[in-house]
Amino acid sequence: MNRDRVLRRLEEEWTAFTASYDGLDERTLLIAGVTGSWSIRDIIAHVTWWEEEALTHVPHLLAGGRAPRYSVTYGGIDAFNALMTERKRALSLAEVFREQDDTHRRLIALVEHLPEPALAGDSRVRRRLRLDTYGHYPTHAKAIRRWRAHRQRVHAEDPH
């Protein structure tokens, strides 16, 4: 029951996230300023590296380990995000999409094979999954939709 609920939530939020940029051409996906200086391409890379974090840390939590302290290791979440942005900057849009597809597929496979008790209630595993995935996607989907709506308004007001 818990696994089905988590998988359903992952699918719903993932679908909403990917729909937020569906239909946009490559040039539009690369325009900076959607969130801070990030383009939609940067946001996709960002969401992917947080899924990678879940893939790395969920097995560690299952084995009784603790979640990393980003404040200690990186100087905080913002510093970690900045570091990862730089690491992913050279990737082409096609590479970002390939990483996204591969990482998300591996994440779903991980969840499908987790022990049911690990997904119960507010377990450390479920909390990590929520923070890195289905609780994270909506923030970026909303930002992309807001940016798209703003662009549409601007273009409607200025036909040149």
Rosetta blueprint (number, residue, H / E / L):
1 M L
2 N H
3 R H
4 D H
5 R H
6 V H
7 L H
8 R H
9 R H
10 L H
11 E H
12 E H
13 E H
14 W H
15 T H
16 A H
17 F H
18 T H
19 A H
20 S L
21 Y L
22 D L
23 G L
24 L L
25 D L
26 E H
27 R H
28 T H
29 L H
30 L L
31 I L
32 A L
33 G L
34 V L
35 T E
36 G L
37 S L
38 W E
39 S L
40 I H
41 R H
42 D H
43 I H
44 I H
45 A H
46 H H
47 V H
48 T H
49 W H
50 W H
51 E H
52 E H
53 E H
54 A H
55 L H
56 T H
57 H H
58 V H
59 P H
60 H H
61 L H
62 L H
63 A L
64 G L
65 G L
66 R L
67 A L
68 P L
69 R L
70 Y H
71 S H
72 V H
73 T H
74 Y L
75 G L
76 G L
77 I H
78 D H
79 A H
80 F H
81 N H
82 A H
83 L H
84 M H
85 T H
86 E H
87 R H
88 K H
89 R L
90 A L
91 L L
92 S L
93 L H
94 A H
95 E H
96 V H
97 F H
98 R H
99 E H
100 Q H
101 D H
102 D H
103 T H
104 H H
105 R H
106 R H
107 L H
108 I H
109 A H
110 L H
111 V H
112 E H
113 H H
114 L L
115 P L
116 E H
117 P H
118 A H
119 L H
120 A L
121 G L
122 D L
123 S L
124 R H
125 V H
126 R H
127 R H
128 R H
129 L H
130 R H
131 L H
132 D H
133 T L
134 Y L
135 G L
136 H L
137 Y H
138 P H
139 T H
140 H H
141 A H
142 K H
143 A H
144 I H
145 R H
146 R H
147 W H
148 R H
149 A H
150 H H
151 R H
152 Q H
153 R H
154 V H
155 H H
156 A H
157 E H
158 D L
159 P L
160 H L
